[in-house]
Amino acid sequence: MSGGDGGGTNGPVVRPRADVTVDGGGRLVVDVTLPLAATARPRLLLQPRPPKGQSKEGADRWAEETGRVAALESAGGDRWRAVLEAAPALEEGRWDAYVLGAPGEERVPLLPGLRDLRALVSGAGDGRGAPLAVRIPYATKDGRLAVRAWLRVTHAEAGRIDFSGSSMTVTARLFGALLGDGAVASLHRRGRDTAVREIALRHEGDRDFAFTVDYRDLPAGGGRAGTGAAPEVWDVYVRPAADARRIRVARLLDDVADRKAVFVYPATALGGVTARPYYTVDNDLAVEVVPTTAG
């Protein structure tokens, strides 16, 4: 491809666009608009973003070893189709979508077209096995097509969050584990001086449970409100039994790839601090406690 923009005999044209459908079985059906000769052999490339802090050489090696390639088959006219089966699952992270042309040609980023995510909207997760594998196509901030993937052996799916006075009540559903004796919600404060708050669970069905967090139990600034201390963040987990490993509480089973800016919950003022739940960039549930006044 000349200048990385396409123009070879069978190479991808500039800025091809893809429509993506997620079906009920978790497959991704990718339809690419790509004017090529019928004899062309384009391919779809999903390339994971490397872990933060890796060198360029390490990032290149990571991408080469873990990228996923699928043939694009002619679907008539200028349309080409690739089907990515549910298995094998994508590793957890963000995967950028490209078109590959002939060997040696540069990859071309895909633009997002229509995304049919109706199969994901219910969010119930019924019939899901373990490990839990989730894939959500989305448009990046710079206007490219990507896929957000999660792969978790155990998972606690956050549902409704209700607010009352100084507390919030979270309902959730467990995947890949069973609730047993000693089950608790477990909130862990980030930082070197890590504190933990444990809260009893209320069983609400085979895999469903609920717990109530009193914000007054989550101090800010190492317990000193209003002294100019930085906000404290408490990450939310569940420990399904007394001797079990903790499991992150998150919201993954719907069509929202990045919910941090979409699901905005109310802040509660509590005499010198405000507290509010939010979803992180990985859609994990957390609570932020911020000092607001001088003590």
Summary of the structure (lengths in Angstrom):
residues: 295
radius of gyration: 22.7
end to end distance: 64.5
largest distance: 73.8
contacts: 889
relative contact order: 0.13
helix: 8%
strand: 44%
